[in-house]
Amino acid sequence: MARVKGVSDEHAGWLTRAVYAASRRRLRRVPGPVRVTAHNGWVLTAMCGFEMGFERAHHVEERLKVLAEIRAATMVGCPF
C-alpha cells in the first residue's frame, strides 16, 4: 500500500511549524496524520479548528468525549 509522506520539519512553512510546536507541547511528538495534512494549509487549518472546538466543548463530560474518540478511531481502523 502506497503511503503519502508527511511534510518534514525542514520543509514546513510558518503555519505548519506552529502546528508542529503545539502538537509537540501536547503529545510530545507530531503524529503522522498531522504531517500528511500539512500538505494543504486550508485543510490543516480546518482540522486544527475542529480539534480546538472539540476540546472546548463542555456540554459533554470529558470521559465520554475520550470514549467517543476511541470508538470512532476503532470504527475507521485508526492505527494509533
A tleap script that builds the chain and sets N, CA, C and O, in Angstrom:
source leaprc.protein.ff14SB
mol = sequence {
  NMET ALA ARG VAL LYS GLY VAL SER ASP GLU
  HIE ALA GLY TRP LEU THR ARG ALA VAL TYR
  ALA ALA SER ARG ARG ARG LEU ARG ARG VAL
  PRO GLY PRO VAL ARG VAL THR ALA HIE ASN
  GLY TRP VAL LEU THR ALA MET CYS GLY PHE
  GLU MET GLY PHE GLU ARG ALA HIE HIE VAL
  GLU GLU ARG LEU LYS VAL LEU ALA GLU ILE
  ARG ALA ALA THR MET VAL GLY CYS PRO CPHE
}
set mol.1.N position { 0.829 -1.167 0.000 }
set mol.1.CA position { 0.000 0.000 0.000 }
set mol.1.C position { 0.882 1.242 0.000 }
set mol.1.O position { 1.767 1.376 0.845 }
set mol.2.N position { 0.647 2.141 -0.933 }
set mol.2.CA position { 1.422 3.378 -1.026 }
set mol.2.C position { 1.006 4.329 0.091 }
set mol.2.O position { -0.169 4.404 0.451 }
set mol.3.N position { 1.970 5.044 0.626 }
set mol.3.CA position { 1.690 5.996 1.697 }
set mol.3.C position { 2.182 7.371 1.292 }
set mol.3.O position { 3.192 7.496 0.599 }
set mol.4.N position { 1.485 8.383 1.714 }
set mol.4.CA position { 1.876 9.765 1.461 }
set mol.4.C position { 2.884 10.160 2.523 }
set mol.4.O position { 2.648 9.956 3.714 }
set mol.5.N position { 4.000 10.721 2.102 }
set mol.5.CA position { 4.999 11.179 3.062 }
set mol.5.C position { 4.566 12.517 3.638 }
set mol.5.O position { 4.050 13.377 2.924 }
set mol.6.N position { 4.778 12.677 4.911 }
set mol.6.CA position { 4.416 13.925 5.586 }
set mol.6.C position { 5.415 15.027 5.304 }
set mol.6.O position { 6.501 14.781 4.780 }
set mol.7.N position { 5.038 16.238 5.653 }
set mol.7.CA position { 5.909 17.398 5.486 }
set mol.7.C position { 6.953 17.373 6.591 }
set mol.7.O position { 6.612 17.325 7.773 }
set mol.8.N position { 8.222 17.404 6.206 }
set mol.8.CA position { 9.298 17.357 7.196 }
set mol.8.C position { 9.444 18.713 7.874 }
set mol.8.O position { 8.909 19.714 7.399 }
set mol.9.N position { 10.163 18.738 8.973 }
set mol.9.CA position { 10.381 19.986 9.707 }
set mol.9.C position { 11.139 21.006 8.859 }
set mol.9.O position { 10.910 22.209 8.980 }
set mol.10.N position { 12.024 20.533 8.017 }
set mol.10.CA position { 12.825 21.438 7.187 }
set mol.10.C position { 11.993 22.119 6.101 }
set mol.10.O position { 12.293 23.248 5.714 }
set mol.11.N position { 10.963 21.453 5.610 }
set mol.11.CA position { 10.151 21.985 4.517 }
set mol.11.C position { 8.854 22.629 4.982 }
set mol.11.O position { 8.031 23.042 4.165 }
set mol.12.N position { 8.674 22.713 6.286 }
set mol.12.CA position { 7.430 23.254 6.840 }
set mol.12.C position { 7.429 24.777 6.780 }
set mol.12.O position { 8.452 25.422 7.007 }
set mol.13.N position { 6.269 25.336 6.470 }
set mol.13.CA position { 6.079 26.781 6.487 }
set mol.13.C position { 5.794 27.253 7.906 }
set mol.13.O position { 5.839 26.463 8.850 }
set mol.14.N position { 5.499 28.550 8.055 }
set mol.14.CA position { 5.306 29.105 9.391 }
set mol.14.C position { 4.076 28.529 10.085 }
set mol.14.O position { 4.111 28.272 11.288 }
set mol.15.N position { 2.993 28.323 9.346 }
set mol.15.CA position { 1.783 27.764 9.945 }
set mol.15.C position { 2.020 26.325 10.388 }
set mol.15.O position { 1.626 25.926 11.484 }
set mol.16.N position { 2.660 25.566 9.534 }
set mol.16.CA position { 2.935 24.164 9.848 }
set mol.16.C position { 3.875 24.061 11.044 }
set mol.16.O position { 3.695 23.187 11.893 }
set mol.17.N position { 4.858 24.923 11.124 }
set mol.17.CA position { 5.774 24.901 12.271 }
set mol.17.C position { 5.037 25.205 13.563 }
set mol.17.O position { 5.321 24.603 14.599 }
set mol.18.N position { 4.087 26.139 13.507 }
set mol.18.CA position { 3.301 26.469 14.697 }
set mol.18.C position { 2.455 25.274 15.130 }
set mol.18.O position { 2.356 24.978 16.320 }
set mol.19.N position { 1.850 24.593 14.167 }
set mol.19.CA position { 1.035 23.411 14.484 }
set mol.19.C position { 1.917 22.297 15.032 }
set mol.19.O position { 1.539 21.623 15.990 }
set mol.20.N position { 3.087 22.098 14.436 }
set mol.20.CA position { 4.015 21.073 14.928 }
set mol.20.C position { 4.434 21.373 16.368 }
set mol.20.O position { 4.487 20.467 17.200 }
set mol.21.N position { 4.732 22.646 16.666 }
set mol.21.CA position { 5.151 23.028 18.022 }
set mol.21.C position { 4.032 22.771 19.025 }
set mol.21.O position { 4.280 22.261 20.117 }
set mol.22.N position { 2.806 23.122 18.658 }
set mol.22.CA position { 1.667 22.873 19.557 }
set mol.22.C position { 1.463 21.375 19.764 }
set mol.22.O position { 1.148 20.928 20.867 }
set mol.23.N position { 1.642 20.614 18.703 }
set mol.23.CA position { 1.490 19.165 18.806 }
set mol.23.C position { 2.563 18.569 19.718 }
set mol.23.O position { 2.278 17.678 20.519 }
set mol.24.N position { 3.769 19.053 19.598 }
set mol.24.CA position { 4.851 18.556 20.455 }
set mol.24.C position { 4.610 18.915 21.918 }
set mol.24.O position { 4.921 18.128 22.813 }
set mol.25.N position { 4.053 20.112 22.163 }
set mol.25.CA position { 3.754 20.501 23.545 }
set mol.25.C position { 2.700 19.583 24.155 }
set mol.25.O position { 2.804 19.200 25.320 }
set mol.26.N position { 1.684 19.232 23.366 }
set mol.26.CA position { 0.585 18.437 23.894 }
set mol.26.C position { 0.874 16.940 23.897 }
set mol.26.O position { 0.549 16.245 24.860 }
set mol.27.N position { 1.486 16.441 22.818 }
set mol.27.CA position { 1.652 14.993 22.653 }
set mol.27.C position { 3.097 14.509 22.749 }
set mol.27.O position { 3.359 13.307 22.782 }
set mol.28.N position { 4.020 15.451 22.793 }
set mol.28.CA position { 5.465 15.166 22.811 }
set mol.28.C position { 5.980 14.596 21.493 }
set mol.28.O position { 7.110 14.114 21.414 }
set mol.29.N position { 5.141 14.657 20.458 }
set mol.29.CA position { 5.550 14.237 19.111 }
set mol.29.C position { 4.561 14.820 18.111 }
set mol.29.O position { 3.526 15.366 18.494 }
set mol.30.N position { 4.882 14.701 16.844 }
set mol.30.CA position { 3.969 15.132 15.779 }
set mol.30.C position { 3.413 13.879 15.116 }
set mol.30.O position { 4.165 13.146 14.474 }
set mol.31.N position { 2.115 13.612 15.255 }
set mol.31.CA position { 1.530 12.408 14.652 }
set mol.31.C position { 1.606 12.448 13.123 }
set mol.31.O position { 1.612 13.519 12.517 }
set mol.32.N position { 1.664 11.284 12.524 }
set mol.32.CA position { 1.723 11.167 11.065 }
set mol.32.C position { 0.587 11.866 10.340 }
set mol.32.O position { 0.845 12.551 9.350 }
set mol.33.N position { -0.669 11.727 10.787 }
set mol.33.CA position { -1.759 12.394 10.085 }
set mol.33.C position { -1.618 13.910 10.050 }
set mol.33.O position { -2.052 14.548 9.090 }
set mol.34.N position { -1.020 14.492 11.079 }
set mol.34.CA position { -0.803 15.948 11.077 }
set mol.34.C position { 0.231 16.302 10.015 }
set mol.34.O position { 0.077 17.297 9.306 }
set mol.35.N position { 1.273 15.501 9.901 }
set mol.35.CA position { 2.306 15.755 8.888 }
set mol.35.C position { 1.743 15.624 7.476 }
set mol.35.O position { 2.112 16.401 6.596 }
set mol.36.N position { 0.868 14.666 7.243 }
set mol.36.CA position { 0.275 14.481 5.917 }
set mol.36.C position { -0.701 15.609 5.617 }
set mol.36.O position { -0.731 16.124 4.499 }
set mol.37.N position { -1.494 15.995 6.602 }
set mol.37.CA position { -2.459 17.074 6.415 }
set mol.37.C position { -1.757 18.392 6.134 }
set mol.37.O position { -2.341 19.279 5.513 }
set mol.38.N position { -0.526 18.537 6.575 }
set mol.38.CA position { 0.224 19.780 6.385 }
set mol.38.C position { 0.520 20.077 4.910 }
set mol.38.O position { 0.971 21.177 4.590 }
set mol.39.N position { 0.280 19.142 4.028 }
set mol.39.CA position { 0.475 19.406 2.598 }
set mol.39.C position { -0.502 20.461 2.097 }
set mol.39.O position { -0.216 21.155 1.121 }
set mol.40.N position { -1.649 20.591 2.751 }
set mol.40.CA position { -2.652 21.574 2.348 }
set mol.40.C position { -2.969 22.459 3.549 }
set mol.40.O position { -3.557 22.001 4.528 }
set mol.41.N position { -2.581 23.714 3.470 }
set mol.41.CA position { -2.754 24.646 4.578 }
set mol.41.C position { -4.199 24.853 4.988 }
set mol.41.O position { -4.493 24.987 6.176 }
set mol.42.N position { -5.114 24.883 4.010 }
set mol.42.CA position { -6.528 25.071 4.318 }
set mol.42.C position { -7.076 23.883 5.114 }
set mol.42.O position { -7.822 24.068 6.076 }
set mol.43.N position { -6.714 22.696 4.719 }
set mol.43.CA position { -7.188 21.500 5.425 }
set mol.43.C position { -6.565 21.443 6.820 }
set mol.43.O position { -7.238 21.081 7.785 }
set mol.44.N position { -5.292 21.798 6.928 }
set mol.44.CA position { -4.620 21.814 8.229 }
set mol.44.C position { -5.294 22.810 9.162 }
set mol.44.O position { -5.513 22.509 10.336 }
set mol.45.N position { -5.624 23.986 8.655 }
set mol.45.CA position { -6.297 24.996 9.459 }
set mol.45.C position { -7.675 24.516 9.903 }
set mol.45.O position { -8.059 24.697 11.058 }
set mol.46.N position { -8.416 23.905 8.985 }
set mol.46.CA position { -9.745 23.392 9.323 }
set mol.46.C position { -9.657 22.289 10.375 }
set mol.46.O position { -10.465 22.246 11.303 }
set mol.47.N position { -8.682 21.401 10.229 }
set mol.47.CA position { -8.513 20.315 11.186 }
set mol.47.C position { -8.177 20.865 12.574 }
set mol.47.O position { -8.698 20.386 13.581 }
set mol.48.N position { -7.311 21.864 12.618 }
set mol.48.CA position { -6.944 22.466 13.904 }
set mol.48.C position { -8.151 23.157 14.546 }
set mol.48.O position { -8.358 23.057 15.756 }
set mol.49.N position { -8.937 23.849 13.739 }
set mol.49.CA position { -10.140 24.494 14.260 }
set mol.49.C position { -11.121 23.491 14.822 }
set mol.49.O position { -11.715 23.715 15.877 }
set mol.50.N position { -11.293 22.381 14.118 }
set mol.50.CA position { -12.183 21.327 14.601 }
set mol.50.C position { -11.692 20.759 15.923 }
set mol.50.O position { -12.472 20.582 16.858 }
set mol.51.N position { -10.397 20.474 15.997 }
set mol.51.CA position { -9.833 19.897 17.222 }
set mol.51.C position { -9.957 20.862 18.397 }
set mol.51.O position { -10.277 20.443 19.509 }
set mol.52.N position { -9.707 22.145 18.162 }
set mol.52.CA position { -9.831 23.122 19.241 }
set mol.52.C position { -11.279 23.235 19.699 }
set mol.52.O position { -11.551 23.323 20.896 }
set mol.53.N position { -12.206 23.232 18.749 }
set mol.53.CA position { -13.614 23.276 19.112 }
set mol.53.C position { -14.045 22.050 19.891 }
set mol.53.O position { -14.832 22.144 20.833 }
set mol.54.N position { -13.534 20.921 19.498 }
set mol.54.CA position { -13.855 19.663 20.179 }
set mol.54.C position { -13.336 19.686 21.618 }
set mol.54.O position { -14.018 19.233 22.537 }
set mol.55.N position { -12.124 20.218 21.806 }
set mol.55.CA position { -11.554 20.298 23.152 }
set mol.55.C position { -12.330 21.253 24.038 }
set mol.55.O position { -12.466 21.013 25.237 }
set mol.56.N position { -12.841 22.332 23.464 }
set mol.56.CA position { -13.507 23.359 24.255 }
set mol.56.C position { -14.996 23.093 24.472 }
set mol.56.O position { -15.663 23.861 25.166 }
set mol.57.N position { -15.510 22.045 23.905 }
set mol.57.CA position { -16.918 21.707 24.102 }
set mol.57.C position { -17.110 21.184 25.526 }
set mol.57.O position { -16.464 20.221 25.939 }
set mol.58.N position { -17.992 21.826 26.254 }
set mol.58.CA position { -18.187 21.445 27.657 }
set mol.58.C position { -19.588 20.880 27.925 }
set mol.58.O position { -19.965 20.704 29.083 }
set mol.59.N position { -20.352 20.598 26.889 }
set mol.59.CA position { -21.689 20.065 27.092 }
set mol.59.C position { -21.662 18.573 27.434 }
set mol.59.O position { -22.626 18.026 27.969 }
set mol.60.N position { -20.554 17.940 27.119 }
set mol.60.CA position { -20.406 16.510 27.395 }
set mol.60.C position { -19.191 16.348 28.295 }
set mol.60.O position { -18.182 17.028 28.106 }
set mol.61.N position { -19.280 15.462 29.262 }
set mol.61.CA position { -18.148 15.284 30.169 }
set mol.61.C position { -16.932 14.714 29.421 }
set mol.61.O position { -17.075 14.011 28.421 }
set mol.62.N position { -15.764 15.027 29.917 }
set mol.62.CA position { -14.502 14.685 29.259 }
set mol.62.C position { -14.349 13.179 29.037 }
set mol.62.O position { -13.893 12.753 27.976 }
set mol.63.N position { -14.718 12.394 30.008 }
set mol.63.CA position { -14.599 10.937 29.901 }
set mol.63.C position { -15.384 10.405 28.700 }
set mol.63.O position { -14.901 9.535 27.975 }
set mol.64.N position { -16.579 10.922 28.497 }
set mol.64.CA position { -17.413 10.474 27.392 }
set mol.64.C position { -16.829 10.902 26.044 }
set mol.64.O position { -16.920 10.158 25.067 }
set mol.65.N position { -16.224 12.106 25.985 }
set mol.65.CA position { -15.587 12.553 24.743 }
set mol.65.C position { -14.418 11.643 24.372 }
set mol.65.O position { -14.244 11.294 23.204 }
set mol.66.N position { -13.625 11.264 25.357 }
set mol.66.CA position { -12.483 10.383 25.090 }
set mol.66.C position { -12.967 9.018 24.620 }
set mol.66.O position { -12.402 8.445 23.689 }
set mol.67.N position { -14.001 8.498 25.252 }
set mol.67.CA position { -14.553 7.219 24.818 }
set mol.67.C position { -15.090 7.289 23.385 }
set mol.67.O position { -14.927 6.345 22.612 }
set mol.68.N position { -15.730 8.408 23.034 }
set mol.68.CA position { -16.241 8.584 21.670 }
set mol.68.C position { -15.092 8.641 20.666 }
set mol.68.O position { -15.190 8.073 19.578 }
set mol.69.N position { -14.004 9.324 21.026 }
set mol.69.CA position { -12.833 9.382 20.148 }
set mol.69.C position { -12.262 7.991 19.906 }
set mol.69.O position { -11.957 7.624 18.771 }
set mol.70.N position { -12.122 7.223 20.978 }
set mol.70.CA position { -11.569 5.877 20.857 }
set mol.70.C position { -12.480 4.996 20.006 }
set mol.70.O position { -12.001 4.234 19.167 }
set mol.71.N position { -13.777 5.096 20.218 }
set mol.71.CA position { -14.728 4.292 19.448 }
set mol.71.C position { -14.691 4.657 17.964 }
set mol.71.O position { -14.702 3.776 17.104 }
set mol.72.N position { -14.648 5.957 17.668 }
set mol.72.CA position { -14.589 6.396 16.274 }
set mol.72.C position { -13.295 5.916 15.615 }
set mol.72.O position { -13.313 5.468 14.469 }
set mol.73.N position { -12.180 6.007 16.328 }
set mol.73.CA position { -10.903 5.536 15.795 }
set mol.73.C position { -10.941 4.035 15.526 }
set mol.73.O position { -10.388 3.561 14.534 }
set mol.74.N position { -11.588 3.303 16.405 }
set mol.74.CA position { -11.721 1.853 16.221 }
set mol.74.C position { -12.568 1.527 14.994 }
set mol.74.O position { -12.249 0.610 14.238 }
set mol.75.N position { -13.641 2.278 14.802 }
set mol.75.CA position { -14.546 2.029 13.691 }
set mol.75.C position { -13.890 2.269 12.331 }
set mol.75.O position { -14.188 1.567 11.365 }
set mol.76.N position { -13.000 3.255 12.253 }
set mol.76.CA position { -12.361 3.557 10.961 }
set mol.76.C position { -11.023 2.859 10.796 }
set mol.76.O position { -10.381 2.981 9.752 }
set mol.77.N position { -10.595 2.122 11.828 }
set mol.77.CA position { -9.346 1.372 11.722 }
set mol.77.C position { -8.105 2.215 11.933 }
set mol.77.O position { -7.069 1.953 11.323 }
set mol.78.N position { -8.192 3.216 12.782 }
set mol.78.CA position { -7.051 4.088 13.059 }
set mol.78.C position { -5.963 3.285 13.794 }
set mol.78.O position { -6.253 2.622 14.790 }
set mol.79.N position { -4.711 3.344 13.306 }
set mol.79.CA position { -3.669 2.508 13.903 }
set mol.79.C position { -3.093 3.027 15.206 }
set mol.79.O position { -2.315 2.312 15.839 }
set mol.80.N position { -3.435 4.241 15.644 }
set mol.80.CA position { -2.853 4.731 16.903 }
set mol.80.C position { -3.892 5.291 17.832 }
set mol.80.O position { -3.562 5.742 18.928 }
savepdb mol mol.pdb
quit
